[in-house]
Amino acid sequence: MVSKTMAQQGQERGEEDRLDVVTLGRAGIDLYGEQIGGRLEDMASFAKYIGGSPTNTAVGAARLGLRAGLITRVGADHFGRFIVEELNREGVVTDGVRTDPDRLTALAILGIRDPDTFPLIFYRENCADMALCAGDIDPDFVASAGALLINGTHLSQPGVFDASIKAATVMKAAGGRVVFDIDYRPVLWGLAGKDNGEDRFVADQGVTEALQRVLPLCDLIVGTEEEIHILGGSTDTLAALRAIRANSSALLVCKRGAQGCVAFPDAVPASLDAGIVGRGFPIEVFNVLGAGDAFMAGFLRGWLKDMPLEKCCEIANACGALVVSRHGCAPAMASWDELRHFLGGQWPHRLRESAELEQLHWSTNRHGERDELTVLAIDHRSQFDDLLAELGESDEARIHHFKNLALEALHRMGAGDPNYGVLLDGRFGARALEAAADHPYWIGRPIEVPGSRPLLFEGSPDVGMTLRDWPTNHVVKCLVFYHPDDDAEMRARQDRQLLRLFDACRRTRHEFLLEIIASKHGPVDSGTIASVIDHVYSLGIYPDWWKLEPTTDAAAWAASEAAILRHDPLCRGIVLLGLSAPRDEVLAGIVAAAPFSLVKGFAVGRTIFHDVAQQWLTGAIDDEAAMTALGENLRVLADGWRAARRARVAA
């Protein structure tokens, strides 16, 4: 009766809503040491990622195009919220994630010492995910998927063991498949010192017996040779495989590191090499942590799509190779487009040195695509200095307050729509930037010294150090006055600065918006901006966004769009700037730009705020009137943009 109900439930969801796989088990925070080649004792800073083997695999599967879900617990804390938010951004269904009010989210501290040494400390005593219990399992959610992945590490706790068995039983009753990732961590079974989280094998009969209890439920079992040893109860790999085969008819996959993997669908042959193998990828090992999770995601991408086993192995090996070349686990997982590109190319042994592959990884795994973008640009600094001087005003705190009013005006209009955004600076707009963190809006922030030519950056002489202080959701906006006819020295100095900035953005994981203004330093025709765009790409710089001057010249827009698509068809898009033009001129520019699909909207400032700020600073209007006026000015442009866009679609 239960089986029938669950099957009907899966049909009712519809094939388009049905999950390919649900993973069950660990979900925590990975804090990765950013200094390479040293002890954890000598780490000075750590990068924060989501972690835990089943969580990493769910992210990897989602990036490869599978519909993936996760069953786990997280703490009612900042890290627990981050995990859920990040999973949602990655496209992982979080219906099975429970919030534990009594326990904190688990942590893991990791480092990269050398190609063979990866120090690891687990902070997961009485943590949220280890408290998962059978009562947390929603049978309907499990049955909504075609497969369930359970994890050996979680079987070390009675409650999670029961949850895993219940979920696996539900999956089998619903006609789905059960995948077992052996994932043996002796320290989490109490078999290694707490400072030896990287230990991969300690023989223990009790662990073997516990793990073998799940074998009758399994359709696919994946592990390294050491993990095969613990599951099979023997340090002879073939003997261990035969012991597993005696208790399970599942497909067995043995991961062999640099040698790839071997699969055994039937009886275990006389040698490992006699199994089914797929193409391997001999690349430099930078970081083995997370490679197994990527391997599993890749294998599932093939296996759940009924590909030949040789192809499943090849995809899994490729996913593992990409992750061992990078820092981190979940963020290193490949996208499907990236994987296919990798499989079809020839790459250097030091894989992470391929700028082409890293660009594809970055651009295909960004979060938060936006079909349009309506941005209130109020990041101005020198213009507000001029306005204060013009009015004989010396209290800069009033500008801080005005920018807070501007953010509130945007919020009243945007009402939580992520297609709205704001450009704010860290000088006058610091408090507004802090307040914007609580909203879902796109946030841009300037890095250039206002009016500098050649380009200079605010903050530290090392722009990368400045960006390390910025939240990762702040898009780095840089305005550069650049004309194709600039002399060689000017071009070289500005090019060096742009290269430094682009490198800093990638290393700190910030998106980059490049604003080009050419008209102030030479004549402009329909090809001027396109030639600058071509030149920027020739330097190896790939802005996530472009901010370009308004023009009613359709040929100029066509040339600019073509230049971007020629070099980076995955570019986020273009936003139109205003150049303090009268509103009617800005609207005319919007109408001219709207027919081009890469143009996503506008980021306009002085046209919207200048007169309002002047009236507010002189006391002619109060806070409420200022917010109303700002909102109305923004609304007129937004309505103009949407009307122009609708006309393009209709045409």
Buried (B, 14 or more C-beta within 10 A) or exposed (E): EEEEBBBEBBEEBEEEEBBBBBBBBBBBBBBBBBBEEBEBEEBEEBBBBBBBBBBBBBBBBBBBBBBBBBBBBBBBBEBBBBBBEBBEEBBBBBEBBBBBEEBBBBBBBBBBBEEEEBBBBBBBEEBBBBBBBBEBBBBBBBBBBBBBBBBBBBBBBEBBBBBBBBBBBBBBBBEBBBBBBBBBBBBBBEBBEEEBBBBBBBBBEEBBEBBBEBBEBBBBBBBBBBBBBBBBBBBEBBBBBBBBBEBBEBBBBBBBBEBBBBBBEEEBEEEBEEBBBBEBBEBBBBBBBBBBBBBBBBBBBBBBBEBEBBBBBBBBBBBBBBBBBBBBBBBBBBBBBBBBBBBEEEBEEEBBEBEEBBBBBBBBBEEEEBEBBBBBBBBBBEBBBEBBEEEEBEEEEBBBBBBBBBBBBBBEBBEEBBBBBBBBBBBBBEBBBEBBEEBBBBBBBBBBBBEBBBBBBBBEEEBBEBBBEBEEBBBBBBBBBBBBEBEEEBBEBBBEBBBBBBBBBBEBEBBBBBBBBBBEBEEBEBBBBBBBBBBBBEEEBBBBBBBBBBBEBEEBBBBBBBBBEEBBEBBBBBBBBBBBBEBEBBBBBBBBBBBBEBBBBBBBBBBBBBEBBBBBBEEEBEEEEBBBBBBEBBBBBBEBBBBBBEEBEEE
